[in-house]
Amino acid sequence: MHPLLLLENNFVPAHVAYSWFVIAFLAVLSFLVTRRLDLYPRGLQNFMETVISAIDNFLTETMGHEGRKFFPLVATLGLYILTSNLLGLVPGFESPTSNINTTASMAVVVFFMTHIIGIKVHGIKYVKHFLGPIWWLSPLMLIIELIGHFARPLSLSVRLFGNIRGEDIVLMVVLFLVPALVPLPVFLLMIFTSVIQTIVFMLLTMMYIAGAMEEIH
């Protein structure tokens, strides 16, 4: 048990406890934002509308207007990952995304959603995505495509986990070396990395889904 983690206990793993904390935080935040909506937003409502609009613009620029049907999935992943990443910058808290189990669970969801959408759009013809355009190379292409597709959740989970885990380690070292003052550039760099890793996860999710929806040639 790490002495600095406020929510760690002997009954619930730390990453699960902090995941619940992030979920509860986002739920309360959503309630506070939507309980009294103003025609001319201000304060917290204005901030959250700006964030949601940015995600929506990012989604439509990447996938087109057809991608808006996947906004709930992409926005939920984005808000959860970004909040989880930034949580680790608060002393006494840990990023849920610094644990491979958390990132792997999200990557598995994206993996299955990608292929479910592909089958829904193309039906049995979705198999052609794995066979390539040349029939006599189909067996080889099938093996290559399967390896590539199964590597996607590994890539998604390890990339996010590795970067955020590295941030937590750096922050812990800095806090022990300079407990009274954490250099501002370190915090700014960590915030930047947290945002970038969130964008990368969202972007890859959208690209995978868009690829599954593409016409088969």
C-alpha positions as CSV (number, residue, x, y, z in Angstrom):
1,M,0.0,0.0,0.0
2,H,1.4,3.4,-1.0
3,P,1.3,5.9,1.9
4,L,0.4,8.8,-0.3
5,L,-2.7,7.3,-2.0
6,L,-5.8,8.6,-0.2
7,L,-8.3,6.1,-1.6
8,E,-6.2,2.9,-1.5
9,N,-7.4,0.1,0.8
10,N,-7.1,-3.6,1.3
11,F,-10.5,-4.4,-0.3
12,V,-10.5,-2.6,-3.6
13,P,-7.5,-2.2,-6.0
14,A,-6.3,1.4,-6.2
15,H,-7.0,1.7,-10.0
16,V,-10.6,0.5,-9.4
17,A,-11.2,2.9,-6.5
18,Y,-9.8,5.8,-8.5
19,S,-11.9,4.8,-11.5
20,W,-15.0,4.9,-9.4
21,F,-13.9,8.3,-8.1
22,V,-13.5,9.6,-11.7
23,I,-16.9,8.2,-12.7
24,A,-18.6,9.8,-9.6
25,F,-16.8,13.1,-10.3
26,L,-18.0,13.2,-13.9
27,A,-21.5,12.2,-12.9
28,V,-21.7,15.0,-10.3
29,L,-20.2,17.4,-12.8
30,S,-22.8,16.5,-15.4
31,F,-25.6,17.0,-12.9
32,L,-24.3,20.4,-11.9
33,V,-23.9,21.5,-15.5
34,T,-27.3,20.4,-16.7
35,R,-29.5,21.1,-13.7
36,R,-30.0,24.7,-14.7
37,L,-29.2,25.4,-18.3
38,D,-29.0,29.0,-19.5
39,L,-29.6,30.2,-23.0
40,Y,-26.4,32.2,-22.8
41,P,-24.0,29.8,-21.0
42,R,-21.6,31.1,-18.5
43,G,-19.2,29.6,-15.9
44,L,-19.2,25.9,-15.7
45,Q,-21.8,25.4,-18.4
46,N,-19.8,27.5,-20.8
47,F,-16.7,25.6,-20.1
48,M,-18.3,22.2,-20.6
49,E,-20.1,23.3,-23.7
50,T,-16.7,24.4,-25.1
51,V,-15.2,21.0,-24.3
52,I,-18.1,19.1,-25.8
53,S,-18.1,21.3,-28.9
54,A,-14.3,20.7,-29.3
55,I,-14.9,17.0,-29.2
56,D,-17.8,17.2,-31.6
57,N,-15.7,19.2,-34.1
58,F,-12.8,16.8,-33.7
59,L,-15.1,13.9,-34.4
60,T,-16.8,15.4,-37.5
61,E,-13.4,16.6,-39.0
62,T,-12.1,13.0,-38.6
63,M,-15.1,10.9,-39.5
64,G,-17.5,13.3,-41.2
65,H,-21.1,13.9,-40.1
66,E,-21.7,10.1,-40.2
67,G,-19.4,9.8,-37.2
68,R,-21.7,11.8,-35.0
69,K,-23.6,8.6,-34.1
70,F,-20.4,7.5,-32.3
71,F,-20.2,10.7,-30.3
72,P,-21.3,9.1,-27.0
73,L,-18.6,6.5,-27.2
74,V,-15.8,8.9,-28.2
75,A,-16.8,11.7,-25.9
76,T,-17.1,9.3,-22.9
77,L,-13.7,7.8,-23.6
78,G,-12.2,11.3,-24.0
79,L,-13.7,12.8,-20.8
80,Y,-12.9,9.7,-18.8
81,I,-9.3,9.4,-20.0
82,L,-8.5,13.1,-19.7
83,T,-9.9,13.3,-16.2
84,S,-8.1,10.1,-15.2
85,N,-4.8,11.4,-16.6
86,L,-5.0,14.7,-14.8
87,L,-6.1,13.1,-11.5
88,G,-2.6,11.7,-11.1
89,L,-1.2,15.2,-11.0
90,V,-3.0,15.8,-7.7
91,P,-0.9,14.7,-4.7
92,G,-2.5,11.8,-2.9
93,F,-4.3,10.6,-6.0
94,E,-3.4,8.1,-8.7
95,S,-4.4,8.0,-12.4
96,P,-6.6,5.0,-13.1
97,T,-5.0,5.1,-16.6
98,S,-1.6,4.4,-15.1
99,N,-2.8,0.8,-14.6
100,I,-2.7,-1.6,-17.6
101,N,-6.0,-3.1,-16.5
102,T,-7.9,0.2,-17.0
103,T,-6.4,1.0,-20.3
104,A,-6.8,-2.6,-21.6
105,S,-10.5,-2.6,-20.7
106,M,-11.1,0.5,-22.8
107,A,-9.0,-0.9,-25.6
108,V,-11.0,-4.1,-25.6
109,V,-14.3,-2.1,-25.8
110,V,-13.0,-0.2,-28.8
111,F,-11.8,-3.5,-30.4
112,F,-15.2,-5.2,-30.2
113,M,-17.1,-2.0,-31.1
114,T,-15.0,-1.7,-34.2
115,H,-15.9,-5.1,-35.5
116,I,-19.5,-5.0,-34.4
117,I,-19.9,-1.8,-36.4
118,G,-18.1,-3.3,-39.4
119,I,-20.4,-6.4,-39.4
120,K,-23.5,-4.2,-38.9
121,V,-22.5,-2.0,-41.9
122,H,-21.3,-4.7,-44.3
123,G,-22.8,-8.0,-43.0
124,I,-20.8,-11.1,-43.9
125,K,-19.0,-9.1,-46.6
126,Y,-17.0,-7.5,-43.7
127,V,-14.7,-10.6,-44.0
128,K,-13.3,-9.1,-47.2
129,H,-11.6,-6.5,-45.1
130,F,-9.2,-9.2,-44.0
131,L,-8.6,-10.9,-47.4
132,G,-7.2,-8.1,-49.5
133,P,-7.9,-7.3,-53.2
134,I,-5.9,-10.2,-54.7
135,W,-7.6,-13.6,-54.2
136,W,-4.5,-15.7,-54.4
137,L,-2.9,-13.6,-51.6
138,S,-5.9,-13.9,-49.4
139,P,-4.5,-16.6,-47.0
140,L,-1.4,-14.4,-46.3
141,M,-3.4,-11.2,-46.1
142,L,-5.8,-12.9,-43.6
143,I,-2.9,-13.7,-41.3
144,I,-1.4,-10.2,-41.6
145,E,-4.7,-8.5,-41.1
146,L,-5.6,-10.6,-38.0
147,I,-2.2,-9.9,-36.4
148,G,-2.7,-6.2,-37.1
149,H,-6.2,-6.1,-35.7
150,F,-5.3,-8.0,-32.6
151,A,-2.3,-5.7,-32.1
152,R,-4.6,-2.7,-31.9
153,P,-5.9,-3.1,-28.3
154,L,-2.3,-3.9,-27.2
155,S,-1.1,-0.7,-28.9
156,L,-3.9,1.4,-27.4
157,S,-3.6,0.1,-23.9
158,V,0.2,0.0,-23.6
159,R,0.7,3.5,-25.2
160,L,-1.7,5.2,-22.7
161,F,-0.5,3.1,-19.7
162,G,3.2,3.7,-20.4
163,N,2.9,7.4,-20.8
164,I,0.7,8.0,-17.8
165,R,2.6,5.6,-15.6
166,G,5.8,7.4,-16.5
167,E,4.1,10.7,-15.5
168,D,3.2,9.4,-12.1
169,I,6.7,8.1,-11.4
170,V,8.2,11.4,-12.4
171,L,5.8,13.3,-10.2
172,M,6.5,11.1,-7.3
173,V,10.2,11.5,-7.7
174,V,9.9,15.3,-7.9
175,L,7.6,15.5,-4.9
176,F,10.2,13.6,-2.8
177,L,13.1,15.6,-4.0
178,V,11.4,19.0,-3.8
179,P,8.4,18.5,-1.5
180,A,7.6,22.1,-1.0
181,L,7.8,23.2,-4.7
182,V,7.1,21.2,-7.8
183,P,8.6,23.0,-10.8
184,L,5.9,24.5,-12.9
185,P,7.5,23.3,-16.2
186,V,7.1,19.7,-15.0
187,F,3.4,20.2,-14.3
188,L,2.9,21.9,-17.7
189,L,4.6,19.1,-19.5
190,M,2.5,16.5,-17.7
191,I,-0.7,18.3,-18.5
192,F,0.4,18.5,-22.1
193,T,1.2,14.8,-22.2
194,S,-2.2,14.0,-20.6
195,V,-4.1,15.9,-23.2
196,I,-2.1,14.5,-26.1
197,Q,-2.6,10.9,-24.9
198,T,-6.3,11.5,-24.7
199,I,-6.4,12.9,-28.2
200,V,-4.4,10.0,-29.6
201,F,-6.7,7.4,-28.0
202,M,-9.8,9.2,-29.4
203,L,-8.2,9.6,-32.8
204,L,-7.2,6.0,-33.1
205,T,-10.7,4.9,-31.9
206,M,-12.3,7.0,-34.6
207,M,-9.9,5.8,-37.3
208,Y,-10.5,2.2,-36.4
209,I,-14.3,2.6,-36.6
210,A,-14.1,4.7,-39.8
211,G,-11.9,1.9,-41.3
212,A,-14.4,-0.7,-40.5
213,M,-17.2,1.3,-42.2
214,E,-15.3,1.9,-45.4
215,E,-16.4,0.3,-48.6
216,I,-14.7,-2.9,-49.4
217,H,-12.8,-2.9,-52.7
